[in-house]
Amino acid sequence: MGLLTLVEDRPTPSAVYNWRVYMCAAIASFASCMIGYDSAFIGTTLALPSFNNEFGFAKMDPTHLALIKSNI
């Protein structure tokens, strides 16, 4: 007897306790964690002075710099 095969005694529709609901919730949770990790990692990397010096961000004009940073 598994977690998803438990019998629910409350008057809740059976569609609520479907494996697809749990799978969608798990995938959405994992995706939000990955998006947050990616944003934090890239954002802090772009703020590092060593990264800016290595790629010459100080020498770029503002529009080109914005394009490069958005592509990164």
mmCIF file of the C-alpha atoms, coordinates in Angstrom:
data_MODEL
# 
_entry.id   MODEL 
# 
loop_
_atom_site.group_PDB 
_atom_site.id 
_atom_site.type_symbol 
_atom_site.label_atom_id 
_atom_site.label_alt_id 
_atom_site.label_comp_id 
_atom_site.label_asym_id 
_atom_site.label_entity_id 
_atom_site.label_seq_id 
_atom_site.pdbx_PDB_ins_code 
_atom_site.Cartn_x 
_atom_site.Cartn_y 
_atom_site.Cartn_z 
_atom_site.occupancy 
_atom_site.B_iso_or_equiv 
_atom_site.pdbx_formal_charge 
_atom_site.auth_seq_id 
_atom_site.auth_comp_id 
_atom_site.auth_asym_id 
_atom_site.auth_atom_id 
_atom_site.pdbx_PDB_model_num 
ATOM 1  C CA . MET A 1 1  ? 0.000   0.000  0.000   1.00 0.00 ? 1  MET A CA 1 
ATOM 2  C CA . GLY A 1 2  ? 1.588   3.233  -1.141  1.00 0.00 ? 2  GLY A CA 1 
ATOM 3  C CA . LEU A 1 3  ? 1.031   6.863  -0.330  1.00 0.00 ? 3  LEU A CA 1 
ATOM 4  C CA . LEU A 1 4  ? -0.985  7.481  -3.496  1.00 0.00 ? 4  LEU A CA 1 
ATOM 5  C CA . THR A 1 5  ? -3.243  4.444  -2.923  1.00 0.00 ? 5  THR A CA 1 
ATOM 6  C CA . LEU A 1 6  ? -4.602  5.573  0.439   1.00 0.00 ? 6  LEU A CA 1 
ATOM 7  C CA . VAL A 1 7  ? -8.375  5.777  0.665   1.00 0.00 ? 7  VAL A CA 1 
ATOM 8  C CA . GLU A 1 8  ? -9.684  9.252  1.436   1.00 0.00 ? 8  GLU A CA 1 
ATOM 9  C CA . ASP A 1 9  ? -12.762 9.373  3.671   1.00 0.00 ? 9  ASP A CA 1 
ATOM 10 C CA . ARG A 1 10 ? -13.531 13.075 3.205   1.00 0.00 ? 10 ARG A CA 1 
ATOM 11 C CA . PRO A 1 11 ? -15.973 14.260 0.496   1.00 0.00 ? 11 PRO A CA 1 
ATOM 12 C CA . THR A 1 12 ? -13.177 15.401 -1.823  1.00 0.00 ? 12 THR A CA 1 
ATOM 13 C CA . PRO A 1 13 ? -13.272 14.703 -5.563  1.00 0.00 ? 13 PRO A CA 1 
ATOM 14 C CA . SER A 1 14 ? -11.008 11.854 -6.641  1.00 0.00 ? 14 SER A CA 1 
ATOM 15 C CA . ALA A 1 15 ? -9.363  14.125 -9.216  1.00 0.00 ? 15 ALA A CA 1 
ATOM 16 C CA . VAL A 1 16 ? -7.685  16.011 -6.379  1.00 0.00 ? 16 VAL A CA 1 
ATOM 17 C CA . TYR A 1 17 ? -5.780  12.917 -5.272  1.00 0.00 ? 17 TYR A CA 1 
ATOM 18 C CA . ASN A 1 18 ? -4.491  12.007 -8.698  1.00 0.00 ? 18 ASN A CA 1 
ATOM 19 C CA . TRP A 1 19 ? -0.810  11.166 -9.338  1.00 0.00 ? 19 TRP A CA 1 
ATOM 20 C CA . ARG A 1 20 ? -0.715  13.856 -12.035 1.00 0.00 ? 20 ARG A CA 1 
ATOM 21 C CA . VAL A 1 21 ? -1.475  16.550 -9.454  1.00 0.00 ? 21 VAL A CA 1 
ATOM 22 C CA . TYR A 1 22 ? 1.453   15.467 -7.302  1.00 0.00 ? 22 TYR A CA 1 
ATOM 23 C CA . MET A 1 23 ? 3.761   15.166 -10.316 1.00 0.00 ? 23 MET A CA 1 
ATOM 24 C CA . CYS A 1 24 ? 2.838   18.637 -11.599 1.00 0.00 ? 24 CYS A CA 1 
ATOM 25 C CA . ALA A 1 25 ? 3.416   20.097 -8.138  1.00 0.00 ? 25 ALA A CA 1 
ATOM 26 C CA . ALA A 1 26 ? 6.816   18.411 -7.882  1.00 0.00 ? 26 ALA A CA 1 
ATOM 27 C CA . ILE A 1 27 ? 7.887   19.596 -11.339 1.00 0.00 ? 27 ILE A CA 1 
ATOM 28 C CA . ALA A 1 28 ? 6.705   23.159 -10.665 1.00 0.00 ? 28 ALA A CA 1 
ATOM 29 C CA . SER A 1 29 ? 8.546   23.195 -7.351  1.00 0.00 ? 29 SER A CA 1 
ATOM 30 C CA . PHE A 1 30 ? 11.752  21.895 -8.932  1.00 0.00 ? 30 PHE A CA 1 
ATOM 31 C CA . ALA A 1 31 ? 11.473  24.398 -11.802 1.00 0.00 ? 31 ALA A CA 1 
ATOM 32 C CA . SER A 1 32 ? 11.034  27.338 -9.429  1.00 0.00 ? 32 SER A CA 1 
ATOM 33 C CA . CYS A 1 33 ? 14.082  26.236 -7.445  1.00 0.00 ? 33 CYS A CA 1 
ATOM 34 C CA . MET A 1 34 ? 16.153  25.986 -10.629 1.00 0.00 ? 34 MET A CA 1 
ATOM 35 C CA . ILE A 1 35 ? 15.020  29.402 -11.883 1.00 0.00 ? 35 ILE A CA 1 
ATOM 36 C CA . GLY A 1 36 ? 15.900  30.972 -8.526  1.00 0.00 ? 36 GLY A CA 1 
ATOM 37 C CA . TYR A 1 37 ? 19.290  29.256 -8.432  1.00 0.00 ? 37 TYR A CA 1 
ATOM 38 C CA . ASP A 1 38 ? 20.060  30.297 -12.009 1.00 0.00 ? 38 ASP A CA 1 
ATOM 39 C CA . SER A 1 39 ? 19.054  33.918 -11.388 1.00 0.00 ? 39 SER A CA 1 
ATOM 40 C CA . ALA A 1 40 ? 21.116  34.139 -8.220  1.00 0.00 ? 40 ALA A CA 1 
ATOM 41 C CA . PHE A 1 41 ? 24.169  32.481 -9.773  1.00 0.00 ? 41 PHE A CA 1 
ATOM 42 C CA . ILE A 1 42 ? 24.156  34.570 -12.961 1.00 0.00 ? 42 ILE A CA 1 
ATOM 43 C CA . GLY A 1 43 ? 23.287  37.790 -11.120 1.00 0.00 ? 43 GLY A CA 1 
ATOM 44 C CA . THR A 1 44 ? 26.163  37.462 -8.681  1.00 0.00 ? 44 THR A CA 1 
ATOM 45 C CA . THR A 1 45 ? 28.560  36.433 -11.442 1.00 0.00 ? 45 THR A CA 1 
ATOM 46 C CA . LEU A 1 46 ? 27.707  39.540 -13.458 1.00 0.00 ? 46 LEU A CA 1 
ATOM 47 C CA . ALA A 1 47 ? 28.347  41.696 -10.373 1.00 0.00 ? 47 ALA A CA 1 
ATOM 48 C CA . LEU A 1 48 ? 31.861  40.342 -9.755  1.00 0.00 ? 48 LEU A CA 1 
ATOM 49 C CA . PRO A 1 49 ? 34.607  42.864 -10.553 1.00 0.00 ? 49 PRO A CA 1 
ATOM 50 C CA . SER A 1 50 ? 36.877  40.104 -11.862 1.00 0.00 ? 50 SER A CA 1 
ATOM 51 C CA . PHE A 1 51 ? 34.184  38.997 -14.335 1.00 0.00 ? 51 PHE A CA 1 
ATOM 52 C CA . ASN A 1 52 ? 33.625  42.593 -15.475 1.00 0.00 ? 52 ASN A CA 1 
ATOM 53 C CA . ASN A 1 53 ? 37.358  43.147 -15.960 1.00 0.00 ? 53 ASN A CA 1 
ATOM 54 C CA . GLU A 1 54 ? 37.881  39.872 -17.792 1.00 0.00 ? 54 GLU A CA 1 
ATOM 55 C CA . PHE A 1 55 ? 35.205  40.592 -20.389 1.00 0.00 ? 55 PHE A CA 1 
ATOM 56 C CA . GLY A 1 56 ? 35.780  44.357 -20.655 1.00 0.00 ? 56 GLY A CA 1 
ATOM 57 C CA . PHE A 1 57 ? 32.329  45.510 -19.606 1.00 0.00 ? 57 PHE A CA 1 
ATOM 58 C CA . ALA A 1 58 ? 33.679  48.959 -18.668 1.00 0.00 ? 58 ALA A CA 1 
ATOM 59 C CA . LYS A 1 59 ? 34.702  49.606 -22.304 1.00 0.00 ? 59 LYS A CA 1 
ATOM 60 C CA . MET A 1 60 ? 31.287  48.768 -23.807 1.00 0.00 ? 60 MET A CA 1 
ATOM 61 C CA . ASP A 1 61 ? 28.593  51.315 -24.558 1.00 0.00 ? 61 ASP A CA 1 
ATOM 62 C CA . PRO A 1 62 ? 25.437  50.983 -22.414 1.00 0.00 ? 62 PRO A CA 1 
ATOM 63 C CA . THR A 1 63 ? 23.195  49.490 -25.120 1.00 0.00 ? 63 THR A CA 1 
ATOM 64 C CA . HIS A 1 64 ? 25.745  46.846 -26.107 1.00 0.00 ? 64 HIS A CA 1 
ATOM 65 C CA . LEU A 1 65 ? 26.420  46.079 -22.441 1.00 0.00 ? 65 LEU A CA 1 
ATOM 66 C CA . ALA A 1 66 ? 22.686  45.626 -21.785 1.00 0.00 ? 66 ALA A CA 1 
ATOM 67 C CA . LEU A 1 67 ? 22.443  43.271 -24.768 1.00 0.00 ? 67 LEU A CA 1 
ATOM 68 C CA . ILE A 1 68 ? 25.430  41.199 -23.616 1.00 0.00 ? 68 ILE A CA 1 
ATOM 69 C CA . LYS A 1 69 ? 24.170  40.952 -20.026 1.00 0.00 ? 69 LYS A CA 1 
ATOM 70 C CA . SER A 1 70 ? 20.664  39.964 -21.105 1.00 0.00 ? 70 SER A CA 1 
ATOM 71 C CA . ASN A 1 71 ? 22.084  37.248 -23.368 1.00 0.00 ? 71 ASN A CA 1 
ATOM 72 C CA . ILE A 1 72 ? 24.230  35.897 -20.548 1.00 0.00 ? 72 ILE A CA 1 
# 
